[in-house]
């Protein structure tokens, strides 16, 4: 599989997780994580709304986990935990229900 295709997959998967993070579907999960890490839901959501268009491939993923000076790392911790949880618990389900990818094994 071409390196460029793998980069596109990585960007797509990351954006998918970000969209779900800011979407109301998993609002309760994100609010629970905010409570655990002492973050504000609105602040965390807004932070990642601003970052979503910056992600186009693997080289941009570290930007998602950089903590702005105004954040006490709570928002980043919340997103990191959501990211790991979503990939473990929900991503494969989304992959099969959406059915948009031709090479699903590459995404898994």
MOPAC internal coordinates of N, CA, C and O (Angstrom, degrees):
PM7 1SCF
backbone

  N    0.0000 0     0.00 0     0.00 0    0    0    0
  C    1.4562 1     0.00 0     0.00 0    1    0    0
  C    1.5350 1   107.87 1     0.00 0    2    1    0
  O    1.2310 1   120.47 1   -44.59 1    3    2    1
  N    1.2945 1   116.71 1   135.41 1    3    2    1
  C    1.4597 1   122.29 1  -176.56 1    5    3    2
  C    1.5185 1   111.68 1   -66.08 1    6    5    3
  O    1.2310 1   121.21 1   -34.30 1    7    6    5
  N    1.3239 1   115.28 1   145.70 1    7    6    5
  C    1.4629 1   121.23 1  -179.59 1    9    7    6
  C    1.5287 1   111.15 1   -60.40 1   10    9    7
  O    1.2310 1   120.54 1   141.59 1   11   10    9
  N    1.3074 1   116.58 1   -38.41 1   11   10    9
  C    1.4744 1   120.11 1  -179.72 1   13   11   10
  C    1.5264 1   111.04 1   -62.94 1   14   13   11
  O    1.2310 1   120.87 1   140.89 1   15   14   13
  N    1.3367 1   115.94 1   -39.11 1   15   14   13
  C    1.4638 1   120.37 1   178.90 1   17   15   14
  C    1.5325 1   110.17 1   -64.92 1   18   17   15
  O    1.2310 1   120.18 1   138.63 1   19   18   17
  N    1.3340 1   117.26 1   -41.37 1   19   18   17
  C    1.4680 1   120.98 1   178.07 1   21   19   18
  C    1.5212 1   111.02 1   -63.38 1   22   21   19
  O    1.2310 1   120.48 1   142.15 1   23   22   21
  N    1.3167 1   116.69 1   -37.85 1   23   22   21
  C    1.4688 1   120.22 1   176.97 1   25   23   22
  C    1.5269 1   110.32 1   -63.60 1   26   25   23
  O    1.2310 1   120.62 1   138.16 1   27   26   25
  N    1.3174 1   116.41 1   -41.84 1   27   26   25
  C    1.4578 1   119.88 1   178.63 1   29   27   26
  C    1.5187 1   111.15 1   -63.20 1   30   29   27
  O    1.2310 1   120.53 1   139.47 1   31   30   29
  N    1.3258 1   116.58 1   -40.53 1   31   30   29
  C    1.4606 1   120.86 1   177.72 1   33   31   30
  C    1.5243 1   109.91 1   -61.34 1   34   33   31
  O    1.2310 1   120.69 1   133.42 1   35   34   33
  N    1.3150 1   116.28 1   -46.58 1   35   34   33
  C    1.4643 1   120.93 1  -179.25 1   37   35   34
  C    1.5275 1   110.39 1   -59.67 1   38   37   35
  O    1.2310 1   120.42 1   134.75 1   39   38   37
  N    1.3064 1   116.80 1   -45.25 1   39   38   37
  C    1.4648 1   120.54 1   178.43 1   41   39   38
  C    1.5102 1   111.71 1   -63.17 1   42   41   39
  O    1.2310 1   120.34 1   138.44 1   43   42   41
  N    1.3307 1   116.96 1   -41.56 1   43   42   41
  C    1.4566 1   120.85 1   179.79 1   45   43   42
  C    1.5266 1   111.16 1   -63.79 1   46   45   43
  O    1.2310 1   120.71 1   132.86 1   47   46   45
  N    1.3257 1   116.25 1   -47.14 1   47   46   45
  C    1.4688 1   120.31 1  -178.55 1   49   47   46
  C    1.5171 1   110.38 1   -62.50 1   50   49   47
  O    1.2310 1   120.34 1   135.89 1   51   50   49
  N    1.3113 1   116.96 1   -44.11 1   51   50   49
  C    1.4597 1   121.00 1  -179.65 1   53   51   50
  C    1.5252 1   110.80 1   -62.77 1   54   53   51
  O    1.2310 1   120.13 1   135.42 1   55   54   53
  N    1.3229 1   117.36 1   -44.58 1   55   54   53
  C    1.4631 1   120.00 1   178.05 1   57   55   54
  C    1.5252 1   111.41 1   -63.90 1   58   57   55
  O    1.2310 1   120.54 1   144.51 1   59   58   57
  N    1.3247 1   116.57 1   -35.49 1   59   58   57
  C    1.4601 1   120.49 1   177.76 1   61   59   58
  C    1.5315 1   109.83 1   -61.38 1   62   61   59
  O    1.2310 1   120.46 1   134.05 1   63   62   61
  N    1.3157 1   116.73 1   -45.95 1   63   62   61
  C    1.4603 1   120.33 1   178.94 1   65   63   62
  C    1.5259 1   109.93 1   -62.84 1   66   65   63
  O    1.2310 1   120.11 1   137.95 1   67   66   65
  N    1.3192 1   117.39 1   -42.05 1   67   66   65
  C    1.4615 1   120.91 1   179.53 1   69   67   66
  C    1.5261 1   111.11 1   -63.61 1   70   69   67
  O    1.2310 1   120.33 1   137.21 1   71   70   69
  N    1.3289 1   116.97 1   -42.79 1   71   70   69
  C    1.4665 1   119.94 1   179.41 1   73   71   70
  C    1.5215 1   111.03 1   -61.54 1   74   73   71
  O    1.2310 1   120.74 1   140.19 1   75   74   73
  N    1.3130 1   116.20 1   -39.81 1   75   74   73
  C    1.4643 1   119.77 1   179.00 1   77   75   74
  C    1.5225 1   111.10 1   -70.41 1   78   77   75
  O    1.2310 1   120.14 1   146.79 1   79   78   77
  N    1.3213 1   117.34 1   -33.21 1   79   78   77
  C    1.4627 1   122.18 1   178.07 1   81   79   78
  C    1.5279 1   110.76 1   -62.74 1   82   81   79
  O    1.2310 1   120.27 1   139.15 1   83   82   81
  N    1.3253 1   117.09 1   -40.85 1   83   82   81
  C    1.4650 1   120.22 1  -176.86 1   85   83   82
  C    1.5283 1   112.73 1   -91.11 1   86   85   83
  O    1.2310 1   120.45 1   171.79 1   87   86   85
  N    1.3231 1   116.74 1    -8.21 1   87   86   85
  C    1.4480 1   123.02 1  -179.13 1   89   87   86
  C    1.5345 1   110.44 1   -81.39 1   90   89   87
  O    1.2310 1   120.46 1   -26.16 1   91   90   89
  N    1.3081 1   116.73 1   153.84 1   91   90   89
  C    1.4690 1   120.90 1   178.84 1   93   91   90
  C    1.5249 1   113.72 1   -70.04 1   94   93   91
  O    1.2310 1   119.72 1   162.90 1   95   94   93
  N    1.3168 1   118.15 1   -17.10 1   95   94   93
  C    1.4585 1   121.55 1  -177.66 1   97   95   94
  C    1.5292 1   111.67 1   -55.54 1   98   97   95
  O    1.2310 1   120.61 1   138.07 1   99   98   97
  N    1.3192 1   116.44 1   -41.93 1   99   98   97
  C    1.4638 1   120.75 1  -177.94 1  101   99   98
  C    1.5298 1   112.16 1  -111.73 1  102  101   99
  O    1.2310 1   120.81 1  -155.60 1  103  102  101
  N    1.3107 1   116.06 1    24.40 1  103  102  101
  C    1.4612 1   120.95 1  -178.64 1  105  103  102
  C    1.5313 1   111.58 1   -55.74 1  106  105  103
  O    1.2310 1   120.05 1   135.61 1  107  106  105
  N    1.3083 1   117.51 1   -44.39 1  107  106  105
  C    1.4713 1   121.27 1  -178.99 1  109  107  106
  C    1.5267 1   110.66 1   -61.66 1  110  109  107
  O    1.2310 1   120.21 1   137.52 1  111  110  109
  N    1.3218 1   117.21 1   -42.48 1  111  110  109
  C    1.4684 1   121.34 1   178.32 1  113  111  110
  C    1.5246 1   110.20 1   -61.65 1  114  113  111
  O    1.2310 1   120.51 1   134.20 1  115  114  113
  N    1.3286 1   116.64 1   -45.80 1  115  114  113
  C    1.4657 1   120.69 1  -179.53 1  117  115  114
  C    1.5257 1   110.21 1   -66.42 1  118  117  115
  O    1.2310 1   120.04 1   138.64 1  119  118  117
  N    1.3275 1   117.52 1   -41.36 1  119  118  117
  C    1.4706 1   120.08 1   177.11 1  121  119  118
  C    1.5250 1   111.46 1   -61.41 1  122  121  119
  O    1.2310 1   120.21 1   140.17 1  123  122  121
  N    1.3241 1   117.20 1   -39.83 1  123  122  121
  C    1.4689 1   120.30 1   177.03 1  125  123  122
  C    1.5255 1   111.08 1   -62.63 1  126  125  123
  O    1.2310 1   120.57 1   137.40 1  127  126  125
  N    1.3201 1   116.52 1   -42.60 1  127  126  125
  C    1.4702 1   119.99 1   177.58 1  129  127  126
  C    1.5303 1   110.88 1   -65.59 1  130  129  127
  O    1.2310 1   120.35 1   141.39 1  131  130  129
  N    1.3192 1   116.94 1   -38.61 1  131  130  129
  C    1.4718 1   120.54 1   176.92 1  133  131  130
  C    1.5215 1   110.20 1   -60.41 1  134  133  131
  O    1.2310 1   120.71 1   139.17 1  135  134  133
  N    1.2987 1   116.25 1   -40.83 1  135  134  133
  C    1.4617 1   121.00 1   178.82 1  137  135  134
  C    1.5299 1   110.81 1   -63.34 1  138  137  135
  O    1.2310 1   120.47 1   137.62 1  139  138  137
  N    1.3085 1   116.71 1   -42.38 1  139  138  137
  C    1.4732 1   121.46 1   179.95 1  141  139  138
  C    1.5249 1   111.09 1   -64.58 1  142  141  139
  O    1.2310 1   119.96 1   137.26 1  143  142  141
  N    1.3262 1   117.69 1   -42.74 1  143  142  141
  C    1.4676 1   122.04 1  -173.86 1  145  143  142
  C    1.5268 1   114.15 1   -98.95 1  146  145  143
  O    1.2310 1   120.26 1  -172.75 1  147  146  145
  N    1.3021 1   117.11 1     7.25 1  147  146  145
  C    1.4624 1   120.33 1   176.39 1  149  147  146
  C    1.5130 1   114.14 1    67.87 1  150  149  147
  O    1.2310 1   120.64 1  -145.18 1  151  150  149
  N    1.3208 1   116.38 1    34.82 1  151  150  149
  C    1.4614 1   120.98 1  -179.54 1  153  151  150
  C    1.5257 1   109.47 1  -108.36 1  154  153  151
  O    1.2310 1   121.13 1   -15.03 1  155  154  153
  N    1.3142 1   115.45 1   164.97 1  155  154  153
  C    1.4544 1   122.64 1   177.33 1  157  155  154
  C    1.5269 1   108.52 1  -100.57 1  158  157  155
  O    1.2310 1   120.65 1   -51.71 1  159  158  157
  N    1.3223 1   116.36 1   128.29 1  159  158  157
  C    1.4683 1   120.71 1  -177.22 1  161  159  158
  C    1.5357 1   111.89 1   -56.80 1  162  161  159
  O    1.2310 1   120.26 1   130.59 1  163  162  161
  N    1.3221 1   117.10 1   -49.41 1  163  162  161
  C    1.4640 1   120.96 1  -178.33 1  165  163  162
  C    1.5132 1   112.50 1   -60.98 1  166  165  163
  O    1.2310 1   120.65 1   139.64 1  167  166  165
  N    1.3134 1   116.37 1   -40.36 1  167  166  165
  C    1.4576 1   121.41 1   179.08 1  169  167  166
  C    1.5314 1   110.87 1   -66.09 1  170  169  167
  O    1.2310 1   120.48 1   135.04 1  171  170  169
  N    1.3229 1   116.69 1   -44.96 1  171  170  169
  C    1.4689 1   120.84 1   179.86 1  173  171  170
  C    1.5264 1   110.29 1   -63.65 1  174  173  171
  O    1.2310 1   120.69 1   135.11 1  175  174  173
  N    1.3043 1   116.28 1   -44.89 1  175  174  173
  C    1.4641 1   121.17 1  -179.48 1  177  175  174
  C    1.5305 1   110.81 1   -61.70 1  178  177  175
  O    1.2310 1   120.50 1   132.02 1  179  178  177
  N    1.3247 1   116.65 1   -47.98 1  179  178  177
  C    1.4697 1   120.63 1  -179.65 1  181  179  178
  C    1.5223 1   112.14 1   -62.99 1  182  181  179
  O    1.2310 1   120.60 1   142.83 1  183  182  181
  N    1.3182 1   116.47 1   -37.17 1  183  182  181
  C    1.4646 1   120.86 1  -179.75 1  185  183  182
  C    1.5349 1   109.99 1   -60.64 1  186  185  183
  O    1.2310 1   120.59 1   137.78 1  187  186  185
  N    1.3294 1   116.48 1   -42.22 1  187  186  185
  C    1.4628 1   119.30 1  -177.38 1  189  187  186
  C    1.5233 1   113.14 1   -84.78 1  190  189  187
  O    1.2310 1   119.75 1   159.76 1  191  190  189
  N    1.3056 1   118.07 1   -20.24 1  191  190  189
  C    1.4697 1   119.90 1   170.52 1  193  191  190
  C    1.5229 1   108.41 1   -63.08 1  194  193  191
  O    1.2310 1   120.49 1   139.12 1  195  194  193
  N    1.3216 1   116.67 1   -40.88 1  195  194  193
  C    1.4641 1   121.36 1  -179.53 1  197  195  194
  C    1.5259 1   112.02 1   -69.22 1  198  197  195
  O    1.2310 1   119.98 1   151.98 1  199  198  197
  N    1.3284 1   117.65 1   -28.02 1  199  198  197
  C    1.4653 1   120.77 1  -175.78 1  201  199  198
  C    1.5243 1   114.33 1   -90.46 1  202  201  199
  O    1.2310 1   119.52 1   164.06 1  203  202  201
  N    1.3096 1   118.52 1   -15.94 1  203  202  201
  C    1.4669 1   120.36 1  -170.13 1  205  203  202
  C    1.5246 1   113.29 1   -59.15 1  206  205  203
  O    1.2310 1   119.32 1   141.01 1  207  206  205
  N    1.2967 1   118.89 1   -38.99 1  207  206  205
  C    1.4620 1   120.70 1  -177.68 1  209  207  206
  C    1.5262 1   112.73 1   -76.75 1  210  209  207
  O    1.2310 1   120.25 1   167.56 1  211  210  209
  N    1.3188 1   117.13 1   -12.44 1  211  210  209
  C    1.4648 1   120.71 1   179.02 1  213  211  210
  C    1.5236 1   112.24 1   -78.21 1  214  213  211
  O    1.2310 1   120.23 1   161.86 1  215  214  213
  N    1.3147 1   117.16 1   -18.14 1  215  214  213
  C    1.4583 1   121.34 1  -175.14 1  217  215  214
  C    1.5184 1   110.11 1   -89.26 1  218  217  215
  O    1.2310 1   121.17 1   -66.58 1  219  218  217
  N    1.3174 1   115.36 1   113.42 1  219  218  217
  C    1.4578 1   119.91 1   176.92 1  221  219  218
  C    1.5253 1   111.84 1  -126.55 1  222  221  219
  O    1.2310 1   119.95 1   173.80 1  223  222  221
  N    1.3136 1   117.70 1    -6.20 1  223  222  221
  C    1.4584 1   120.25 1   179.73 1  225  223  222
  C    1.5158 1   111.12 1  -177.79 1  226  225  223
  O    1.2310 1   120.46 1     4.96 1  227  226  225
  N    1.3193 1   116.72 1  -175.04 1  227  226  225
  C    1.4581 1   121.61 1  -175.04 1  229  227  226
  C    1.5278 1   114.70 1   -59.90 1  230  229  227
  O    1.2310 1   120.35 1   148.25 1  231  230  229
  N    1.3145 1   116.93 1   -31.75 1  231  230  229
  C    1.4693 1   118.94 1  -177.75 1  233  231  230
  C    1.5267 1   112.28 1   -67.47 1  234  233  231
  O    1.2310 1   120.19 1   161.60 1  235  234  233
  N    1.3181 1   117.24 1   -18.40 1  235  234  233
  C    1.4656 1   120.84 1  -178.69 1  237  235  234
  C    1.5211 1   113.45 1   -92.94 1  238  237  235
  O    1.2310 1   119.90 1   168.82 1  239  238  237
  N    1.3047 1   117.80 1   -11.18 1  239  238  237
  C    1.4603 1   120.52 1  -177.08 1  241  239  238
  C    1.5313 1   112.41 1   -59.96 1  242  241  239
  O    1.2310 1   118.71 1   138.97 1  243  242  241
  N    1.3288 1   120.07 1   -41.03 1  243  242  241
  C    1.4731 1   118.26 1   178.31 1  245  243  242
  C    1.5297 1   113.78 1   -56.83 1  246  245  243
  O    1.2310 1   119.96 1   152.32 1  247  246  245
  N    1.3342 1   117.69 1   -27.68 1  247  246  245
  C    1.4641 1   120.53 1   178.10 1  249  247  246
  C    1.5211 1   111.67 1   -60.55 1  250  249  247
  O    1.2310 1   120.37 1   150.19 1  251  250  249
  N    1.3158 1   116.90 1   -29.81 1  251  250  249
  C    1.4604 1   121.32 1  -178.64 1  253  251  250
  C    1.5176 1   112.48 1   -68.65 1  254  253  251
  O    1.2310 1   120.95 1   156.96 1  255  254  253
  N    1.3175 1   115.80 1   -23.04 1  255  254  253
  C    1.4551 1   120.21 1  -175.43 1  257  255  254
  C    1.5239 1   112.62 1  -109.18 1  258  257  255
  O    1.2310 1   120.56 1  -171.55 1  259  258  257
  N    1.3309 1   116.53 1     8.45 1  259  258  257
  C    1.4629 1   121.07 1   173.52 1  261  259  258
  C    1.5195 1   108.47 1   -81.76 1  262  261  259
  O    1.2310 1   121.76 1   -44.23 1  263  262  261
  N    1.2821 1   114.24 1   135.77 1  263  262  261
  C    1.4601 1   119.77 1  -176.49 1  265  263  262
  C    1.5314 1   110.41 1   -96.87 1  266  265  263
  O    1.2310 1   120.22 1   -60.93 1  267  266  265
  N    1.3398 1   117.18 1   119.07 1  267  266  265
  C    1.4661 1   119.01 1   175.18 1  269  267  266
  C    1.5316 1   110.07 1   -64.27 1  270  269  267
  O    1.2310 1   120.39 1   -24.56 1  271  270  269
  N    1.3064 1   116.87 1   155.44 1  271  270  269
  C    1.4675 1   120.82 1  -177.81 1  273  271  270
  C    1.5215 1   112.62 1   -58.87 1  274  273  271
  O    1.2310 1   120.02 1   148.69 1  275  274  273
  N    1.3339 1   117.58 1   -31.31 1  275  274  273
  C    1.4667 1   120.47 1  -177.35 1  277  275  274
  C    1.5228 1   112.68 1   -77.72 1  278  277  275
  O    1.2310 1   120.13 1   166.68 1  279  278  277
  N    1.3322 1   117.36 1   -13.32 1  279  278  277
  C    1.4693 1   121.06 1  -177.91 1  281  279  278
  C    1.5224 1   109.47 1   -99.13 1  282  281  279
  O    1.2310 1   120.92 1   -41.78 1  283  282  281
  N    1.3021 1   115.84 1   138.22 1  283  282  281
  C    1.4587 1   119.82 1   178.75 1  285  283  282
  C    1.5273 1   110.97 1   -88.57 1  286  285  283
  O    1.2310 1   120.12 1  -151.04 1  287  286  285
  N    1.3089 1   117.38 1    28.96 1  287  286  285
  C    1.4595 1   126.31 1  -178.44 1  289  287  286
  C    1.5202 1   113.42 1    73.59 1  290  289  287
  O    1.2310 1   119.74 1   179.79 1  291  290  289
  N    1.3050 1   118.10 1    -0.21 1  291  290  289
  C    1.4582 1   120.11 1   178.61 1  293  291  290
  C    1.5154 1   112.44 1   -63.70 1  294  293  291
  O    1.2310 1   120.09 1   134.50 1  295  294  293
  N    1.3282 1   117.43 1   -45.50 1  295  294  293
  C    1.4664 1   121.13 1  -178.63 1  297  295  294
  C    1.5238 1   111.23 1   -63.77 1  298  297  295
  O    1.2310 1   120.74 1   137.87 1  299  298  297
  N    1.3141 1   116.18 1   -42.13 1  299  298  297
  C    1.4556 1   120.87 1  -179.55 1  301  299  298
  C    1.5308 1   110.33 1   -65.92 1  302  301  299
  O    1.2310 1   120.21 1   137.90 1  303  302  301
  N    1.3212 1   117.20 1   -42.10 1  303  302  301
  C    1.4656 1   120.80 1   178.00 1  305  303  302
  C    1.5230 1   110.86 1   -62.41 1  306  305  303
  O    1.2310 1   120.94 1   137.81 1  307  306  305
  N    1.3241 1   115.82 1   -42.19 1  307  306  305
  C    1.4694 1   120.33 1   178.79 1  309  307  306
  C    1.5322 1   109.61 1   -60.67 1  310  309  307
  O    1.2310 1   120.47 1   131.98 1  311  310  309
  N    1.3285 1   116.70 1   -48.02 1  311  310  309
  C    1.4601 1   119.66 1  -178.69 1  313  311  310
  C    1.5279 1   111.04 1   -64.02 1  314  313  311
  O    1.2310 1   119.95 1   136.97 1  315  314  313
  N    1.3121 1   117.70 1   -43.03 1  315  314  313
  C    1.4626 1   121.11 1  -179.95 1  317  315  314
  C    1.5291 1   110.95 1   -59.79 1  318  317  315
  O    1.2310 1   120.47 1   135.06 1  319  318  317
  N    1.3111 1   116.70 1   -44.94 1  319  318  317
  C    1.4690 1   119.99 1   179.03 1  321  319  318
  C    1.5312 1   111.40 1   -66.16 1  322  321  319
  O    1.2310 1   120.66 1   139.69 1  323  322  321
  N    1.3270 1   116.33 1   -40.31 1  323  322  321
  C    1.4698 1   119.58 1   177.04 1  325  323  322
  C    1.5220 1   109.97 1   -64.05 1  326  325  323
  O    1.2310 1   120.18 1   136.48 1  327  326  325
  N    1.3141 1   117.27 1   -43.52 1  327  326  325
  C    1.4639 1   123.55 1   179.70 1  329  327  326
  C    1.5275 1   109.61 1   -55.55 1  330  329  327
  O    1.2310 1   120.23 1   128.58 1  331  330  329
  N    1.3247 1   117.17 1   -51.42 1  331  330  329
  C    1.4643 1   121.45 1  -179.51 1  333  331  330
  C    1.5272 1   111.06 1   -63.87 1  334  333  331
  O    1.2310 1   120.47 1   135.32 1  335  334  333
  N    1.3303 1   116.71 1   -44.68 1  335  334  333
  C    1.4592 1   121.24 1  -179.70 1  337  335  334
  C    1.5283 1   110.95 1   -61.88 1  338  337  335
  O    1.2310 1   120.45 1   133.21 1  339  338  337
  N    1.3277 1   116.75 1   -46.79 1  339  338  337
  C    1.4605 1   120.73 1  -177.17 1  341  339  338
  C    1.5246 1   111.14 1   -62.79 1  342  341  339
  O    1.2310 1   120.36 1   136.15 1  343  342  341
  N    1.3197 1   116.91 1   -43.85 1  343  342  341
  C    1.4596 1   119.00 1   179.47 1  345  343  342
  C    1.5310 1   111.45 1   -64.41 1  346  345  343
  O    1.2310 1   120.40 1   141.10 1  347  346  345
  N    1.3125 1   116.84 1   -38.90 1  347  346  345
  C    1.4694 1   121.31 1  -179.91 1  349  347  346
  C    1.5217 1   112.92 1   -72.75 1  350  349  347
  O    1.2310 1   120.73 1   135.29 1  351  350  349
  N    1.3159 1   116.22 1   -44.71 1  351  350  349
  C    1.4551 1   120.87 1  -167.74 1  353  351  350
  C    1.5319 1   116.05 1  -102.43 1  354  353  351
  O    1.2310 1   119.51 1   155.83 1  355  354  353
  N    1.3125 1   118.54 1   -24.17 1  355  354  353
  C    1.4605 1   119.70 1  -170.96 1  357  355  354
  C    1.5235 1   116.21 1  -126.96 1  358  357  355
  O    1.2310 1   119.75 1   155.01 1  359  358  357
  N    1.3133 1   118.08 1   -24.99 1  359  358  357
  C    1.4619 1   119.18 1  -168.75 1  361  359  358
  C    1.5234 1   113.60 1   -61.45 1  362  361  359
  O    1.2310 1   119.85 1   135.02 1  363  362  361
  N    1.3176 1   117.89 1   -44.98 1  363  362  361
  C    1.4622 1   119.45 1  -178.14 1  365  363  362
  C    1.5215 1   110.64 1   -61.31 1  366  365  363
  O    1.2310 1   120.15 1   142.34 1  367  366  365
  N    1.3156 1   117.32 1   -37.66 1  367  366  365
  C    1.4732 1   121.28 1   176.95 1  369  367  366
  C    1.5261 1   110.43 1   -60.06 1  370  369  367
  O    1.2310 1   120.27 1   134.48 1  371  370  369
  N    1.3256 1   117.09 1   -45.52 1  371  370  369
  C    1.4652 1   120.75 1   178.12 1  373  371  370
  C    1.5288 1   110.99 1   -63.48 1  374  373  371
  O    1.2310 1   121.12 1   140.12 1  375  374  373
  N    1.2980 1   115.46 1   -39.88 1  375  374  373
  C    1.4597 1   120.36 1  -179.36 1  377  375  374
  C    1.5223 1   111.32 1   -58.34 1  378  377  375
  O    1.2310 1   120.72 1   133.65 1  379  378  377
  N    1.3236 1   116.22 1   -46.35 1  379  378  377
  C    1.4570 1   119.10 1  -177.75 1  381  379  378
  C    1.5228 1   113.07 1   -77.33 1  382  381  379
  O    1.2310 1   119.48 1   148.03 1  383  382  381
  N    1.3142 1   118.59 1   -31.97 1  383  382  381
  C    1.4631 1   119.53 1  -179.90 1  385  383  382
  C    1.5221 1   111.73 1   -75.37 1  386  385  383
  O    1.2310 1   120.01 1   146.45 1  387  386  385
  N    1.3146 1   117.59 1   -33.55 1  387  386  385
  C    1.4634 1   120.25 1   179.14 1  389  387  386
  C    1.5158 1   111.30 1   -76.06 1  390  389  387
  O    1.2310 1   120.79 1   138.54 1  391  390  389
  N    1.3160 1   116.09 1   -41.46 1  391  390  389
  C    1.4576 1   121.30 1   175.51 1  393  391  390
  C    1.5130 1   115.91 1    59.28 1  394  393  391
  O    1.2310 1   119.37 1  -151.14 1  395  394  393
  N    1.3263 1   118.81 1    28.86 1  395  394  393
  C    1.4501 1   121.31 1  -176.87 1  397  395  394
  C    1.5315 1   112.89 1   -90.65 1  398  397  395
  O    1.2310 1   120.49 1   162.50 1  399  398  397
  N    1.3015 1   116.66 1   -17.50 1  399  398  397
  C    1.4539 1   119.85 1  -173.97 1  401  399  398
  C    1.5158 1   111.16 1   -91.29 1  402  401  399
  O    1.2310 1   120.85 1   -43.83 1  403  402  401
  N    1.3115 1   115.98 1   136.17 1  403  402  401
  C    1.4577 1   120.25 1   178.86 1  405  403  402
  C    1.5223 1   111.93 1   -78.46 1  406  405  403
  O    1.2310 1   120.28 1   145.03 1  407  406  405
  N    1.3049 1   117.07 1   -34.97 1  407  406  405
  C    1.4623 1   120.83 1  -178.35 1  409  407  406
  C    1.5238 1   109.29 1  -113.57 1  410  409  407
  O    1.2310 1   120.71 1  -104.88 1  411  410  409
  N    1.3135 1   116.24 1    75.12 1  411  410  409
  C    1.4614 1   121.31 1  -174.27 1  413  411  410
  C    1.5206 1   112.85 1   -61.09 1  414  413  411
  O    1.2310 1   119.81 1   146.98 1  415  414  413
  N    1.3138 1   117.97 1   -33.02 1  415  414  413
  C    1.4644 1   119.82 1   179.72 1  417  415  414
  C    1.5213 1   111.96 1   -61.48 1  418  417  415
  O    1.2310 1   120.11 1   147.72 1  419  418  417
  N    1.3089 1   117.40 1   -32.28 1  419  418  417
  C    1.4620 1   121.04 1   178.76 1  421  419  418
  C    1.5219 1   110.62 1   -66.36 1  422  421  419
  O    1.2310 1   120.25 1   147.82 1  423  422  421
  N    1.3173 1   117.13 1   -32.18 1  423  422  421
  C    1.4528 1   121.02 1   179.71 1  425  423  422
  C    1.5168 1   111.98 1   -76.79 1  426  425  423
  O    1.2310 1   120.99 1   150.44 1  427  426  425
  N    1.3198 1   115.71 1   -29.56 1  427  426  425
  C    1.4675 1   119.66 1  -179.20 1  429  427  426
  C    1.5063 1   108.23 1   -78.34 1  430  429  427
  O    1.2310 1   120.10 1   180.00 1  431  430  429

